[in-house]
Amino acid sequence: MSSRREQLLAAADAAAPKYRDLALRLHAHPEIGLEEVQAAAWITEALEAEGFRVDRGVADMPTAFVASWGAPAARPVIALLAEYDALPELGHACGHNLIASAAALAGAAVIHTLSPEEAEVRVIGSPAEETYGGKVQLVAQGFFADVDAALMNHGFKAHLGARPSSGRKSVVIEFHGKAAHAAGGPEKAVNALDAMVLTFSGIGLMRQQLRDEARVHGIITHGGEAANIVPDYTRAECYVRSFDAAYLEQLEEHLKACARGAAEATGCRVEFSAVTLPMLPVKHNRVLEGRYEENVRAQGVEVGPEPPATAGAGSTDFGNVSQVLPGAHGYFRVSTGEVGAHTIEMAEASKSEEGLAGMVVGAKALALTALDLIEDPDLLARARAEFAAVEEGQ
Protein backbone atom coordinates (compact mmCIF):
# COMPACT_ATOMS: atom_id res chain seq x y z
CA MET A 1 0.00 0.00 0.00
CA SER A 2 1.36 3.44 -0.93
CA SER A 3 2.31 5.88 1.78
CA ARG A 4 -0.41 8.22 0.55
CA ARG A 5 -3.11 5.58 0.94
CA GLU A 6 -1.78 4.85 4.41
CA GLN A 7 -1.97 8.58 5.14
CA LEU A 8 -5.59 8.67 3.98
CA LEU A 9 -6.57 5.71 6.16
CA ALA A 10 -4.84 7.28 9.16
CA ALA A 11 -6.74 10.53 8.54
CA ALA A 12 -10.00 8.58 8.35
CA ASP A 13 -9.28 6.76 11.60
CA ALA A 14 -8.47 10.04 13.34
CA ALA A 15 -11.70 11.69 12.14
CA ALA A 16 -13.97 8.63 12.53
CA PRO A 17 -15.13 9.33 16.12
CA LYS A 18 -16.38 12.77 15.07
CA TYR A 19 -18.44 11.33 12.20
CA ARG A 20 -19.74 8.41 14.22
CA ASP A 21 -21.06 11.03 16.65
CA LEU A 22 -22.57 12.95 13.74
CA ALA A 23 -24.36 9.80 12.56
CA LEU A 24 -25.82 9.24 16.03
CA ARG A 25 -26.88 12.88 16.33
CA LEU A 26 -28.66 12.73 12.97
CA HIS A 27 -30.32 9.47 14.01
CA ALA A 28 -31.62 11.02 17.23
CA HIS A 29 -33.09 14.03 15.37
CA PRO A 30 -34.76 12.64 12.22
CA GLU A 31 -36.16 15.11 9.68
CA ILE A 32 -38.22 14.21 6.61
CA GLY A 33 -37.41 15.26 3.06
CA LEU A 34 -36.97 18.99 2.33
CA GLU A 35 -37.20 19.67 6.06
CA GLU A 36 -33.67 18.48 6.99
CA VAL A 37 -32.74 21.89 8.42
CA GLN A 38 -30.79 20.70 11.45
CA ALA A 39 -29.17 17.83 9.55
CA ALA A 40 -27.92 20.10 6.77
CA ALA A 41 -26.58 22.56 9.34
CA TRP A 42 -24.68 19.91 11.31
CA ILE A 43 -23.16 18.32 8.20
CA THR A 44 -22.07 21.60 6.63
CA GLU A 45 -20.62 22.86 9.91
CA ALA A 46 -18.51 19.71 10.14
CA LEU A 47 -17.31 20.14 6.55
CA GLU A 48 -16.47 23.81 7.07
CA ALA A 49 -14.37 22.81 10.07
CA GLU A 50 -12.41 20.49 7.74
CA GLY A 51 -11.70 23.36 5.33
CA PHE A 52 -14.50 23.00 2.78
CA ARG A 53 -16.17 26.07 1.25
CA VAL A 54 -19.94 25.62 1.59
CA ASP A 55 -22.76 26.96 -0.57
CA ARG A 56 -26.10 26.39 1.16
CA GLY A 57 -29.61 26.37 -0.23
CA VAL A 58 -28.56 25.49 -3.77
CA ALA A 59 -30.85 24.32 -6.61
CA ASP A 60 -33.86 26.08 -5.05
CA MET A 61 -33.82 23.66 -2.10
CA PRO A 62 -33.06 25.23 1.30
CA THR A 63 -31.53 22.03 2.67
CA ALA A 64 -29.31 21.23 -0.33
CA PHE A 65 -25.65 22.21 -0.29
CA VAL A 66 -22.34 21.95 -2.15
CA ALA A 67 -19.15 21.81 -0.06
CA SER A 68 -16.00 22.30 -2.17
CA TRP A 69 -12.29 21.95 -1.50
CA GLY A 70 -9.38 22.58 -3.86
CA ALA A 71 -8.33 25.18 -6.35
CA PRO A 72 -11.26 26.27 -8.56
CA ALA A 73 -9.47 25.20 -11.75
CA ALA A 74 -8.15 21.93 -10.33
CA ARG A 75 -9.06 18.72 -12.12
CA PRO A 76 -10.48 16.14 -11.79
CA VAL A 77 -13.63 17.07 -9.89
CA ILE A 78 -14.81 14.20 -7.69
CA ALA A 79 -18.20 14.40 -5.96
CA LEU A 80 -19.17 12.48 -2.82
CA LEU A 81 -22.93 12.45 -2.33
CA ALA A 82 -24.75 12.78 0.99
CA GLU A 83 -28.37 11.96 1.85
CA TYR A 84 -29.86 12.81 5.23
CA ASP A 85 -33.66 12.66 5.06
CA ALA A 86 -35.57 10.34 7.36
CA LEU A 87 -38.86 8.48 6.97
CA PRO A 88 -42.13 9.57 8.61
CA GLU A 89 -42.77 7.70 11.88
CA LEU A 90 -39.81 5.33 11.40
CA GLY A 91 -37.00 7.89 11.48
CA HIS A 92 -33.68 6.79 9.96
CA ALA A 93 -34.97 3.41 8.84
CA CYS A 94 -33.01 3.63 5.60
CA GLY A 95 -29.74 4.67 7.23
CA HIS A 96 -29.36 8.08 5.65
CA ASN A 97 -27.69 9.27 8.84
CA LEU A 98 -24.90 6.84 7.95
CA ILE A 99 -24.85 7.85 4.28
CA ALA A 100 -24.31 11.50 5.19
CA SER A 101 -21.61 10.69 7.71
CA ALA A 102 -19.81 8.35 5.29
CA ALA A 103 -19.70 11.03 2.58
CA ALA A 104 -18.47 13.69 5.00
CA LEU A 105 -15.84 11.40 6.55
CA ALA A 106 -14.64 10.34 3.10
CA GLY A 107 -14.34 13.96 2.04
CA ALA A 108 -12.42 14.86 5.17
CA ALA A 109 -10.01 11.93 4.75
CA VAL A 110 -9.24 12.46 1.08
CA ILE A 111 -8.56 16.20 1.26
CA HIS A 112 -6.03 15.67 4.04
CA THR A 113 -3.90 13.72 1.57
CA LEU A 114 -3.99 16.24 -1.30
CA SER A 115 -2.68 19.63 -2.26
CA PRO A 116 -5.36 22.05 -3.55
CA GLU A 117 -3.96 22.02 -7.09
CA GLU A 118 -4.38 18.27 -7.54
CA ALA A 119 -8.17 18.04 -7.63
CA GLU A 120 -11.44 19.54 -6.51
CA VAL A 121 -13.37 17.43 -4.02
CA ARG A 122 -17.03 18.17 -3.43
CA VAL A 123 -19.49 16.82 -0.92
CA ILE A 124 -22.93 17.43 -2.41
CA GLY A 125 -25.88 17.32 -0.04
CA SER A 126 -29.09 16.16 -1.69
CA PRO A 127 -32.39 16.37 0.22
CA ALA A 128 -35.46 14.18 0.06
CA GLU A 129 -34.13 11.06 -1.64
CA GLU A 130 -37.04 9.09 -0.22
CA THR A 131 -39.71 11.29 -1.73
CA TYR A 132 -39.03 14.32 -3.93
CA GLY A 133 -35.66 13.30 -5.40
CA GLY A 134 -33.24 16.13 -4.67
CA LYS A 135 -30.50 14.80 -6.97
CA VAL A 136 -32.88 15.00 -9.91
CA GLN A 137 -33.17 18.74 -9.38
CA LEU A 138 -29.43 19.12 -8.78
CA VAL A 139 -28.74 17.37 -12.10
CA ALA A 140 -31.35 19.43 -13.94
CA GLN A 141 -29.87 22.68 -12.66
CA GLY A 142 -26.34 21.79 -13.74
CA PHE A 143 -24.66 21.01 -10.42
CA PHE A 144 -22.97 17.94 -11.93
CA ALA A 145 -22.06 19.56 -15.26
CA ASP A 146 -18.31 19.77 -14.50
CA VAL A 147 -18.06 16.73 -12.21
CA ASP A 148 -15.82 13.91 -13.52
CA ALA A 149 -17.12 11.12 -11.25
CA ALA A 150 -19.69 10.77 -8.47
CA LEU A 151 -19.49 8.32 -5.57
CA MET A 152 -21.77 7.38 -2.68
CA ASN A 153 -22.80 4.36 -0.63
CA HIS A 154 -25.70 3.02 1.39
CA GLY A 155 -26.21 0.71 4.35
CA PHE A 156 -27.04 -2.93 3.59
CA LYS A 157 -26.38 -6.44 4.95
CA ALA A 158 -23.11 -6.74 3.01
CA HIS A 159 -20.30 -4.67 1.52
CA LEU A 160 -20.92 -4.44 -2.25
CA GLY A 161 -19.95 -2.25 -5.17
CA ALA A 162 -23.48 -2.15 -6.58
CA ARG A 163 -27.00 -3.57 -6.48
CA PRO A 164 -29.86 -3.40 -9.00
CA SER A 165 -31.89 -0.19 -8.87
CA SER A 166 -34.95 0.56 -10.99
CA GLY A 167 -36.27 3.82 -12.32
CA ARG A 168 -39.43 5.27 -10.79
CA LYS A 169 -42.09 7.72 -11.86
CA SER A 170 -44.89 9.17 -9.77
CA VAL A 171 -48.42 9.40 -11.17
CA VAL A 172 -51.14 11.17 -9.18
CA ILE A 173 -54.66 10.45 -10.47
CA GLU A 174 -57.61 12.70 -9.59
CA PHE A 175 -61.20 12.07 -10.70
CA HIS A 176 -63.86 14.77 -10.66
CA GLY A 177 -67.54 13.79 -10.81
CA LYS A 178 -70.81 15.02 -9.34
CA ALA A 179 -72.07 14.39 -5.80
CA ALA A 180 -75.57 13.24 -4.89
CA HIS A 181 -77.36 11.54 -2.02
CA ALA A 182 -76.38 7.86 -2.20
CA ALA A 183 -79.91 6.69 -1.32
CA GLY A 184 -82.18 9.54 -2.40
CA GLY A 185 -80.75 10.33 -5.83
CA PRO A 186 -77.79 8.18 -6.92
CA GLU A 187 -78.93 8.43 -10.54
CA LYS A 188 -78.07 12.14 -10.44
CA ALA A 189 -74.44 11.47 -9.51
CA VAL A 190 -71.22 11.01 -11.47
CA ASN A 191 -69.33 8.63 -9.21
CA ALA A 192 -65.64 9.47 -8.88
CA LEU A 193 -65.05 6.44 -6.66
CA ASP A 194 -66.36 4.12 -9.36
CA ALA A 195 -63.77 5.63 -11.70
CA MET A 196 -61.01 4.99 -9.18
CA VAL A 197 -62.11 1.41 -8.53
CA LEU A 198 -62.17 0.76 -12.28
CA THR A 199 -58.68 2.22 -12.57
CA PHE A 200 -57.26 -0.08 -9.90
CA SER A 201 -59.05 -3.02 -11.53
CA GLY A 202 -57.38 -2.06 -14.79
CA ILE A 203 -54.00 -1.88 -13.05
CA GLY A 204 -54.52 -5.36 -11.64
CA LEU A 205 -55.29 -6.76 -15.10
CA MET A 206 -52.44 -4.76 -16.64
CA ARG A 207 -49.92 -6.55 -14.40
CA GLN A 208 -50.49 -9.79 -16.35
CA GLN A 209 -48.83 -8.23 -19.39
CA LEU A 210 -45.90 -6.50 -17.65
CA ARG A 211 -42.27 -7.52 -17.86
CA ASP A 212 -41.09 -9.47 -14.83
CA GLU A 213 -38.94 -6.59 -13.56
CA ALA A 214 -41.67 -3.94 -13.83
CA ARG A 215 -43.80 -2.73 -10.95
CA VAL A 216 -47.00 -0.67 -10.65
CA HIS A 217 -48.39 0.10 -7.20
CA GLY A 218 -50.34 2.80 -5.44
CA ILE A 219 -52.79 3.92 -2.78
CA ILE A 220 -56.10 5.81 -2.72
CA THR A 221 -55.51 8.92 -0.63
CA HIS A 222 -59.04 10.29 -0.91
CA GLY A 223 -62.06 8.06 -1.53
CA GLY A 224 -64.98 10.31 -0.59
CA GLU A 225 -66.48 12.29 2.28
CA ALA A 226 -69.23 10.05 3.70
CA ALA A 227 -70.89 6.73 2.91
CA ASN A 228 -74.22 8.41 2.13
CA ILE A 229 -72.72 10.80 -0.44
CA VAL A 230 -71.75 9.60 -3.90
CA PRO A 231 -68.13 10.83 -4.14
CA ASP A 232 -67.50 13.69 -6.55
CA TYR A 233 -63.72 13.64 -5.98
CA THR A 234 -61.15 10.87 -5.51
CA ARG A 235 -57.38 10.86 -5.56
CA ALA A 236 -54.66 8.20 -5.77
CA GLU A 237 -50.85 8.22 -5.72
CA CYS A 238 -49.12 5.57 -7.82
CA TYR A 239 -45.58 4.60 -8.81
CA VAL A 240 -44.36 2.80 -11.91
CA ARG A 241 -40.91 1.19 -11.88
CA SER A 242 -38.60 -0.43 -14.44
CA PHE A 243 -34.89 -0.98 -15.09
CA ASP A 244 -35.46 0.31 -18.64
CA ALA A 245 -35.94 4.07 -18.97
CA ALA A 246 -37.93 3.77 -22.23
CA TYR A 247 -40.20 1.08 -20.77
CA LEU A 248 -40.74 3.30 -17.72
CA GLU A 249 -42.36 5.87 -20.03
CA GLN A 250 -44.55 3.15 -21.56
CA LEU A 251 -45.68 2.03 -18.10
CA GLU A 252 -46.67 5.57 -17.20
CA GLU A 253 -48.75 5.88 -20.36
CA HIS A 254 -50.35 2.47 -19.79
CA LEU A 255 -51.34 3.49 -16.27
CA LYS A 256 -52.81 6.75 -17.52
CA ALA A 257 -54.73 4.86 -20.20
CA CYS A 258 -56.40 2.78 -17.46
CA ALA A 259 -57.51 6.00 -15.78
CA ARG A 260 -58.67 7.63 -19.01
CA GLY A 261 -60.76 4.56 -19.82
CA ALA A 262 -62.32 4.66 -16.36
CA ALA A 263 -63.12 8.34 -16.79
CA GLU A 264 -64.79 7.62 -20.11
CA ALA A 265 -66.79 4.73 -18.64
CA THR A 266 -68.10 6.74 -15.68
CA GLY A 267 -68.39 10.23 -17.15
CA CYS A 268 -65.79 11.68 -14.80
CA ARG A 269 -63.02 14.11 -15.60
CA VAL A 270 -59.48 12.89 -14.88
CA GLU A 271 -56.35 14.90 -14.08
CA PHE A 272 -52.72 13.74 -13.76
CA SER A 273 -49.80 15.18 -11.80
CA ALA A 274 -46.80 13.94 -9.79
CA VAL A 275 -45.60 14.28 -6.21
CA THR A 276 -41.97 13.33 -6.85
CA LEU A 277 -39.46 13.94 -9.58
CA PRO A 278 -38.80 11.05 -12.00
CA MET A 279 -35.93 8.80 -10.90
CA LEU A 280 -34.05 7.05 -13.70
CA PRO A 281 -32.53 3.55 -13.52
CA VAL A 282 -28.94 3.39 -12.28
CA LYS A 283 -26.44 3.17 -15.14
CA HIS A 284 -23.78 0.87 -13.70
CA ASN A 285 -20.07 1.56 -14.07
CA ARG A 286 -18.21 -1.68 -13.40
CA VAL A 287 -14.85 0.09 -13.40
CA LEU A 288 -15.81 2.27 -10.43
CA GLU A 289 -17.91 -0.37 -8.70
CA GLY A 290 -15.06 -2.87 -8.97
CA ARG A 291 -12.55 -0.39 -7.58
CA TYR A 292 -14.85 0.36 -4.64
CA GLU A 293 -14.95 -3.36 -3.81
CA GLU A 294 -11.16 -3.59 -4.11
CA ASN A 295 -10.89 -0.75 -1.62
CA VAL A 296 -13.17 -2.58 0.81
CA ARG A 297 -10.94 -5.65 0.54
CA ALA A 298 -7.84 -3.48 1.00
CA GLN A 299 -9.07 -2.87 4.56
CA GLY A 300 -9.14 -6.61 5.24
CA VAL A 301 -12.94 -6.69 4.99
CA GLU A 302 -14.93 -9.27 3.03
CA VAL A 303 -17.11 -8.19 0.09
CA GLY A 304 -20.52 -9.85 -0.25
CA PRO A 305 -22.08 -12.27 -0.37
CA GLU A 306 -24.33 -10.73 -2.98
CA PRO A 307 -28.00 -11.61 -2.40
CA PRO A 308 -29.87 -13.61 -5.05
CA ALA A 309 -31.16 -11.56 -7.96
CA THR A 310 -34.76 -10.44 -7.61
CA ALA A 311 -37.18 -9.29 -10.25
CA GLY A 312 -37.95 -5.98 -8.60
CA ALA A 313 -35.79 -3.44 -6.82
CA GLY A 314 -36.09 -0.08 -5.17
CA SER A 315 -35.21 3.22 -6.76
CA THR A 316 -32.82 6.07 -6.05
CA ASP A 317 -32.30 9.54 -7.46
CA PHE A 318 -28.63 8.59 -7.86
CA GLY A 319 -29.90 6.98 -11.07
CA ASN A 320 -30.27 10.45 -12.60
CA VAL A 321 -26.68 11.28 -11.65
CA SER A 322 -25.42 8.01 -13.14
CA GLN A 323 -27.11 8.79 -16.45
CA VAL A 324 -25.04 11.96 -16.98
CA LEU A 325 -21.57 10.99 -15.67
CA PRO A 326 -19.60 7.98 -14.42
CA GLY A 327 -20.67 7.00 -10.91
CA ALA A 328 -20.79 4.23 -8.34
CA HIS A 329 -23.39 3.61 -5.65
CA GLY A 330 -21.78 1.13 -3.27
CA TYR A 331 -22.99 -0.51 -0.06
CA PHE A 332 -21.61 -1.08 3.42
CA ARG A 333 -22.71 -3.64 6.00
CA VAL A 334 -24.87 -2.41 8.86
CA SER A 335 -26.02 -5.82 10.08
CA THR A 336 -25.24 -9.46 9.45
CA GLY A 337 -28.89 -10.30 9.99
CA GLU A 338 -31.84 -10.04 7.63
CA VAL A 339 -32.58 -6.34 7.97
CA GLY A 340 -34.94 -4.85 5.40
CA ALA A 341 -34.99 -1.20 4.41
CA HIS A 342 -37.75 0.99 5.84
CA THR A 343 -38.21 -1.15 8.94
CA ILE A 344 -37.77 -0.64 12.67
CA GLU A 345 -34.93 -3.17 12.51
CA MET A 346 -33.09 -1.01 9.96
CA ALA A 347 -33.57 2.05 12.15
CA GLU A 348 -31.96 0.16 15.03
CA ALA A 349 -29.11 -1.08 12.82
CA SER A 350 -28.44 2.49 11.70
CA LYS A 351 -27.36 3.46 15.19
CA SER A 352 -25.76 0.15 16.17
CA GLU A 353 -22.06 -0.45 16.70
CA GLU A 354 -22.06 -2.75 13.66
CA GLY A 355 -23.73 -0.07 11.55
CA LEU A 356 -21.29 2.63 12.66
CA ALA A 357 -18.31 0.36 12.01
CA GLY A 358 -19.67 -0.49 8.56
CA MET A 359 -20.08 3.21 7.83
CA VAL A 360 -16.40 3.81 8.56
CA VAL A 361 -15.38 0.96 6.24
CA GLY A 362 -17.64 2.42 3.55
CA ALA A 363 -16.25 5.92 4.05
CA LYS A 364 -12.69 4.66 3.68
CA ALA A 365 -13.64 2.78 0.50
CA LEU A 366 -15.18 5.97 -0.92
CA ALA A 367 -12.12 8.03 -0.01
CA LEU A 368 -9.68 5.48 -1.44
CA THR A 369 -11.68 5.29 -4.68
CA ALA A 370 -11.69 9.09 -4.94
CA LEU A 371 -7.92 9.14 -4.38
CA ASP A 372 -7.44 6.45 -7.04
CA LEU A 373 -9.39 8.56 -9.56
CA ILE A 374 -7.25 11.58 -8.74
CA GLU A 375 -3.91 9.77 -8.85
CA ASP A 376 -4.60 7.47 -11.80
CA PRO A 377 -5.83 9.24 -14.96
CA ASP A 378 -6.14 5.84 -16.67
CA LEU A 379 -8.74 4.71 -14.12
CA LEU A 380 -10.87 7.77 -14.80
CA ALA A 381 -10.41 7.30 -18.56
CA ARG A 382 -11.62 3.70 -18.32
CA ALA A 383 -14.62 4.77 -16.25
CA ARG A 384 -15.47 7.40 -18.86
CA ALA A 385 -15.08 4.90 -21.68
CA GLU A 386 -17.43 2.45 -20.01
CA PHE A 387 -19.94 5.21 -19.34
CA ALA A 388 -19.91 6.17 -23.02
CA ALA A 389 -20.27 2.55 -24.15
CA VAL A 390 -23.16 1.48 -21.93
CA GLU A 391 -26.57 2.10 -23.42
CA GLU A 392 -29.19 3.78 -21.25
CA GLY A 393 -31.20 1.35 -19.16
CA GLN A 394 -28.75 -1.58 -19.23
Buried (B, 14 or more C-beta within 10 A) or exposed (E): EEEEBEBBBEBBEEBBEBBBBBBBBBBEBBBBBBBBEBBBEBBBEBBEEBBBEBEBEBBEBBBBBBBBBBEEEBBBBBBBBBBBBBBEEBBBBBBBBBBBBBBBBBBBBBBBBBEBEBBBBBBBBBBBBBBBBBBBBBBEBEBBEEBBBBBBBBBBBBBBBBBBBBBBBBBBBBBBBBBBEBEEEEEEBBBBBBBBBBBBEBBEEBEEEBEEBBBBEBEBEBBBEEEEEBBBBBBBBBBBBBBBBEBBBBBBEBBBEBBBBBBEEBBBEBEEEBEBBBBBBBBBBBBBBBBBBBBBEBBEBEBEEEEEEEEBBBBBBBBBBBBBBBBBBBBBBBBEEEBEBEBEBBBBBBBBEBBBBBBBBBBBBBBBBBBBBBBEEEBBEBBBEBBEEBEEBE
